[in-house]
Amino acid sequence: MDRRHLLSDQDDVTGLAYQPMVPNTGQWTGTEVEPTAPPAVPGYEHLGPGYNDVPPPPMGFQHPQPPTRPPTTQWEIPAISKELANEAFVEYVSSHCCYSRKPTKEMIISDLVAINTYRYRLETFTESRSTEWASEPYNGQLVDGMPGLAPGPWDVSVSAPALFQDSETHVRVPHTASLKGCHSCLNLGKSACNRCVTSGRVQCEVCGGSGITASQERCSDCRGLGRVKCTACSGVGSTPCTTCQGRGQLLCYIKLKVQWQNHVYVQVMDKRSGLPVEHLDSVNGETLLSDMNTMVYPVSSFPVESVNAASRKAVQEHQAQFTGSCRILHQRQTIELIPVTRVHYTWKEKTFIYFVYGAEHRVFTNEYPAKCFCCTIT
């Protein structure tokens, strides 16, 4: 069936965008006419569909400078006192309903071993830019397209957020805007109603289109006609185009997406203390070194060589990963000393251990000797 034979009196034959039918179904495919490309903009001729990453222009390699002052030499933190170790353990046990309090009252702490653990962290704050063609309904906005005046993606001024915070913004590239007819509705501002197939009327749901009810009376809803006004289009057979919002025209322009990302490299120098390393991710330590610059220099004078090696590896990896694909705005590296104390205690002539770690004095143990029976039933 040709769609033009189903047009209502309210619509002109040329007033609707044509959408083909699915064979033998009587349903419209819903496909739209492919959009045509906006006028080419100098410098953006090869802009394809979707966002296209734009590497920053070469600025010359910035060689990081060694720190101007040596880091602090306070590398050790003594073990915590027995009183603090006991207090932390009591608080830990109190937070577990199935742990008996007896060991905390009767235990004898026999040894405290300080196992100072270092955490190296490198943060690299980068900016990346990408562009794509975008469009929006034309409502009288400024059309500023002027050949040869569009700035390059990295020449567009954008305010940067606070350092080391992820953020994203989208801006219109100046002098790239142009007008174009809407491809969805062929510049008409309206599309055929998919529910009534442009007729403005649909089958009556009360009588099923027969015009007569089950009691063999004339249907009052459709007055015996079998069809009622389409509520989707208010009976006019067409609906405003959703692409151009009924305007018939689109404002096309190049949209610039700017992303700021904070890339973090973390390595913990574990001394095989027995404390699972992942527990250290959520605690704080004492900052021994903090170095921030556009490009940082690898740490080389730390008395623990594994920390120096971690710094060299991190700086090299970030430079190789981000130089060229995006712009490195700032780097920051820190070394933290995370206090870890292994506590040995005896209770009922047996020896057990637990760990007190982090500035928060959290506790970990996997062999608490007196668990209640309330939680043993599964």
MOPE-V41740 format. One record per residue. N is the residue number from 1. RES is the residue in one letter. PHI is phi as a letter, one per 40 degrees, with the letter a starting at -180 (999 if undefined). PSI is psi in whole degrees, 0 to 359 (999 if undefined). D_LAST is the distance of its C-alpha to the last C-alpha in Angstrom with 2 decimals. Layout:
N&RES&PHI&PSI&D_LAST ; N&RES&PHI&PSI&D_LAST
//
This chain:
1&M&999&131&67.12 ; 2&D&c&130&68.62 ; 3&R&c&331&66.86 ; 4&R&c&338&70.24 ; 5&H&c&354&71.08 ; 6&L&b&13&68.28 ; 7&L&c&143&69.36 ; 8&S&c&170&69.96 ; 9&D&c&340&73.18 ; 10&Q&c&343&71.51 ; 11&D&b&140&70.91 ; 12&D&c&146&73.38 ; 13&V&d&324&72.85 ; 14&T&c&5&72.85 ; 15&G&c&11&70.49 ; 16&L&b&145&67.17 ; 17&A&c&134&65.33 ; 18&Y&c&132&65.20 ; 19&Q&b&124&61.87 ; 20&P&c&159&62.08 ; 21&M&c&153&60.54 ; 22&V&c&126&57.95 ; 23&P&d&134&60.04 ; 24&N&g&18&59.93 ; 25&T&b&335&57.38 ; 26&G&g&12&59.52 ; 27&Q&b&145&56.98 ; 28&W&c&145&57.83 ; 29&T&c&332&56.17 ; 30&G&g&4&55.73 ; 31&T&c&149&56.96 ; 32&E&b&159&59.05 ; 33&V&c&136&62.12 ; 34&E&c&134&61.30 ; 35&P&c&143&62.09 ; 36&T&c&155&65.10 ; 37&A&c&141&65.04 ; 38&P&c&168&66.44 ; 39&P&d&142&69.52 ; 40&A&c&142&68.96 ; 41&V&b&125&68.67 ; 42&P&d&131&70.31 ; 43&G&g&346&67.75 ; 44&Y&b&26&65.02 ; 45&E&c&331&66.62 ; 46&H&c&21&63.76 ; 47&L&c&116&61.02 ; 48&G&c&186&58.75 ; 49&P&c&150&56.04 ; 50&G&g&180&53.01 ; 51&Y&c&137&52.86 ; 52&N&b&117&54.95 ; 53&D&c&139&54.13 ; 54&V&b&110&57.18 ; 55&P&c&149&57.36 ; 56&P&c&153&59.11 ; 57&P&c&150&62.76 ; 58&P&c&134&63.47 ; 59&M&b&5&64.08 ; 60&G&g&140&64.57 ; 61&F&c&130&61.94 ; 62&Q&c&112&61.21 ; 63&H&c&122&60.97 ; 64&P&c&148&58.60 ; 65&Q&b&143&60.24 ; 66&P&c&154&58.99 ; 67&P&d&141&57.81 ; 68&T&c&342&60.84 ; 69&R&b&144&59.32 ; 70&P&c&148&57.19 ; 71&P&c&165&53.60 ; 72&T&c&154&52.70 ; 73&T&b&10&52.48 ; 74&Q&c&89&49.74 ; 75&W&c&349&47.12 ; 76&E&b&144&45.15 ; 77&I&b&125&42.87 ; 78&P&c&162&42.46 ; 79&A&c&151&39.17 ; 80&I&c&165&37.87 ; 81&S&c&164&38.67 ; 82&K&c&323&36.49 ; 83&E&c&316&36.44 ; 84&L&c&322&35.13 ; 85&A&c&319&32.54 ; 86&N&c&319&31.28 ; 87&E&c&317&31.40 ; 88&A&c&322&29.36 ; 89&F&c&320&26.70 ; 90&V&c&317&26.58 ; 91&E&c&321&26.15 ; 92&Y&c&313&23.34 ; 93&V&c&322&21.38 ; 94&S&c&336&22.16 ; 95&S&c&359&20.50 ; 96&H&b&115&17.02 ; 97&C&c&336&15.68 ; 98&C&c&11&13.58 ; 99&Y&b&129&16.70 ; 100&S&c&147&19.19 ; 101&R&c&352&22.76 ; 102&K&d&314&24.43 ; 103&P&d&324&24.88 ; 104&T&c&337&26.65 ; 105&K&c&333&29.05 ; 106&E&b&349&29.71 ; 107&M&c&158&29.58 ; 108&I&b&118&32.87 ; 109&I&c&122&33.43 ; 110&S&b&335&35.48 ; 111&D&a&145&36.16 ; 112&L&b&121&36.12 ; 113&V&b&118&36.77 ; 114&A&c&125&37.87 ; 115&I&b&87&37.00 ; 116&N&c&125&38.89 ; 117&T&b&133&37.58 ; 118&Y&b&141&39.81 ; 119&R&b&121&39.00 ; 120&Y&b&136&41.78 ; 121&R&b&131&41.90 ; 122&L&b&127&44.59 ; 123&E&b&129&44.95 ; 124&T&b&115&47.49 ; 125&F&c&116&48.51 ; 126&T&b&160&50.16 ; 127&E&b&130&52.00 ; 128&S&b&151&52.27 ; 129&R&b&144&54.36 ; 130&S&a&157&54.48 ; 131&T&b&156&56.67 ; 132&E&a&158&56.70 ; 133&W&c&138&58.92 ; 134&A&b&161&57.82 ; 135&S&a&159&59.40 ; 136&E&a&157&59.30 ; 137&P&d&139&61.39 ; 138&Y&c&119&64.84 ; 139&N&b&31&65.61 ; 140&G&g&13&68.60 ; 141&Q&c&163&66.89 ; 142&L&c&129&69.05 ; 143&V&b&101&69.84 ; 144&D&b&15&70.59 ; 145&G&c&120&70.81 ; 146&M&b&116&73.70 ; 147&P&d&133&74.30 ; 148&G&g&356&74.04 ; 149&L&b&353&72.58 ; 150&A&c&126&68.83 ; 151&P&c&158&67.25 ; 152&G&c&161&64.99 ; 153&P&d&324&61.20 ; 154&W&c&2&61.28 ; 155&D&c&352&64.36 ; 156&V&c&127&62.67 ; 157&S&c&125&62.07 ; 158&V&b&133&58.48 ; 159&S&c&126&57.14 ; 160&A&c&149&54.36 ; 161&P&c&186&51.27 ; 162&A&c&149&50.20 ; 163&L&c&145&49.61 ; 164&F&g&29&46.25 ; 165&Q&b&126&44.87 ; 166&D&c&139&44.11 ; 167&S&a&164&46.33 ; 168&E&a&142&48.12 ; 169&T&a&155&51.27 ; 170&H&b&130&53.52 ; 171&V&b&155&57.28 ; 172&R&c&131&60.21 ; 173&V&c&123&62.58 ; 174&P&d&149&66.00 ; 175&H&g&32&68.86 ; 176&T&b&1&66.74 ; 177&A&c&143&66.67 ; 178&S&a&159&68.53 ; 179&L&c&146&68.71 ; 180&K&a&142&67.78 ; 181&G&c&147&67.75 ; 182&C&c&127&64.37 ; 183&H&c&338&63.37 ; 184&S&c&323&61.08 ; 185&C&b&12&63.82 ; 186&L&f&44&66.92 ; 187&N&g&7&68.02 ; 188&L&c&340&68.16 ; 189&G&g&358&65.33 ; 190&K&a&155&64.00 ; 191&S&b&156&62.18 ; 192&A&c&139&62.27 ; 193&C&c&124&59.85 ; 194&N&c&340&57.26 ; 195&R&c&314&56.65 ; 196&C&b&0&60.23 ; 197&V&f&47&61.62 ; 198&T&g&359&64.38 ; 199&S&c&339&65.79 ; 200&G&g&355&64.58 ; 201&R&b&149&63.54 ; 202&V&b&166&60.58 ; 203&Q&c&138&60.04 ; 204&C&c&130&59.60 ; 205&E&c&339&56.09 ; 206&V&c&313&57.33 ; 207&C&b&1&59.80 ; 208&G&g&18&58.50 ; 209&G&g&359&61.81 ; 210&S&c&339&64.00 ; 211&G&g&355&65.46 ; 212&I&b&136&64.98 ; 213&T&c&176&62.13 ; 214&A&c&335&60.61 ; 215&S&c&13&63.19 ; 216&Q&g&32&65.93 ; 217&E&b&159&66.93 ; 218&R&c&135&67.59 ; 219&C&c&127&64.49 ; 220&S&c&336&64.91 ; 221&D&c&316&62.54 ; 222&C&b&4&64.62 ; 223&R&f&34&67.85 ; 224&G&g&4&67.99 ; 225&L&c&340&68.03 ; 226&G&g&353&64.58 ; 227&R&b&147&63.79 ; 228&V&b&168&62.87 ; 229&K&c&135&63.00 ; 230&C&c&124&60.25 ; 231&T&c&340&58.07 ; 232&A&c&325&56.82 ; 233&C&b&9&60.35 ; 234&S&f&26&62.03 ; 235&G&g&6&64.31 ; 236&V&c&350&66.02 ; 237&G&g&357&64.48 ; 238&S&a&160&63.27 ; 239&T&b&153&60.78 ; 240&P&d&139&61.14 ; 241&C&c&128&60.13 ; 242&T&c&338&56.75 ; 243&T&c&312&57.80 ; 244&C&b&3&60.90 ; 245&Q&f&38&60.05 ; 246&G&g&5&63.32 ; 247&R&c&332&65.51 ; 248&G&g&349&66.48 ; 249&Q&b&151&66.47 ; 250&L&b&142&63.99 ; 251&L&c&115&64.34 ; 252&C&b&141&63.31 ; 253&Y&a&168&62.71 ; 254&I&c&124&60.94 ; 255&K&c&134&57.71 ; 256&L&b&125&56.67 ; 257&K&b&125&53.03 ; 258&V&b&126&52.57 ; 259&Q&b&132&49.23 ; 260&W&b&126&48.50 ; 261&Q&b&141&45.52 ; 262&N&b&110&44.21 ; 263&H&c&129&43.09 ; 264&V&b&130&41.06 ; 265&Y&b&126&40.85 ; 266&V&b&135&38.56 ; 267&Q&a&131&38.25 ; 268&V&b&128&36.63 ; 269&M&c&93&38.32 ; 270&D&c&137&35.44 ; 271&K&b&25&36.48 ; 272&R&f&50&33.45 ; 273&S&c&340&32.24 ; 274&G&h&346&28.62 ; 275&L&c&123&27.56 ; 276&P&d&128&26.25 ; 277&V&c&327&29.20 ; 278&E&c&339&27.35 ; 279&H&c&337&26.55 ; 280&L&c&349&30.32 ; 281&D&c&331&30.67 ; 282&S&b&11&29.81 ; 283&V&b&162&31.93 ; 284&N&b&160&35.66 ; 285&G&b&192&38.12 ; 286&E&c&126&41.77 ; 287&T&c&119&44.18 ; 288&L&c&331&46.71 ; 289&L&a&137&48.57 ; 290&S&b&119&48.96 ; 291&D&b&125&51.52 ; 292&M&b&132&52.31 ; 293&N&a&175&55.11 ; 294&T&d&315&56.03 ; 295&M&b&126&55.23 ; 296&V&c&157&53.78 ; 297&Y&c&137&54.91 ; 298&P&d&142&52.37 ; 299&V&c&132&51.61 ; 300&S&b&346&53.60 ; 301&S&b&12&54.15 ; 302&F&c&138&50.63 ; 303&P&c&345&50.45 ; 304&V&b&112&47.22 ; 305&E&c&330&48.34 ; 306&S&c&331&44.95 ; 307&V&c&317&45.18 ; 308&N&d&317&48.71 ; 309&A&c&321&47.58 ; 310&A&c&321&44.76 ; 311&S&c&315&47.34 ; 312&R&c&315&49.80 ; 313&K&c&315&47.27 ; 314&A&c&314&46.01 ; 315&V&c&317&49.54 ; 316&Q&c&317&50.75 ; 317&E&c&315&47.86 ; 318&H&c&322&48.27 ; 319&Q&c&318&52.03 ; 320&A&c&326&51.82 ; 321&Q&c&324&49.21 ; 322&F&b&339&50.81 ; 323&T&c&123&54.51 ; 324&G&h&316&56.33 ; 325&S&c&334&53.64 ; 326&C&a&179&53.41 ; 327&R&b&125&55.00 ; 328&I&c&117&53.48 ; 329&L&c&322&54.17 ; 330&H&a&154&52.63 ; 331&Q&b&151&50.45 ; 332&R&a&131&48.63 ; 333&Q&b&142&47.14 ; 334&T&b&152&45.37 ; 335&I&b&124&44.18 ; 336&E&b&143&41.55 ; 337&L&b&113&40.69 ; 338&I&c&114&37.01 ; 339&P&c&128&36.62 ; 340&V&b&123&33.91 ; 341&T&b&125&33.77 ; 342&R&c&120&31.82 ; 343&V&b&124&31.29 ; 344&H&b&131&31.20 ; 345&Y&a&159&30.31 ; 346&T&b&144&29.96 ; 347&W&a&125&27.88 ; 348&K&f&44&28.19 ; 349&E&g&19&30.49 ; 350&K&b&148&28.08 ; 351&T&b&137&28.66 ; 352&F&b&167&26.26 ; 353&I&b&155&27.02 ; 354&Y&a&165&26.16 ; 355&F&b&139&28.14 ; 356&V&b&122&29.94 ; 357&Y&a&155&31.22 ; 358&G&g&162&33.22 ; 359&A&c&341&35.62 ; 360&E&c&354&32.70 ; 361&H&f&50&31.52 ; 362&R&c&160&27.91 ; 363&V&b&141&25.69 ; 364&F&b&136&23.49 ; 365&T&a&147&21.87 ; 366&N&b&17&19.26 ; 367&E&a&53&19.54 ; 368&Y&c&130&19.20 ; 369&P&c&348&19.83 ; 370&A&b&83&18.31 ; 371&K&c&142&14.82 ; 372&C&c&166&13.76 ; 373&F&c&0&11.05 ; 374&C&c&338&10.11 ; 375&C&b&13&7.60 ; 376&T&c&345&6.28 ; 377&I&c&123&3.82 ; 378&T&b&999&0.00
//
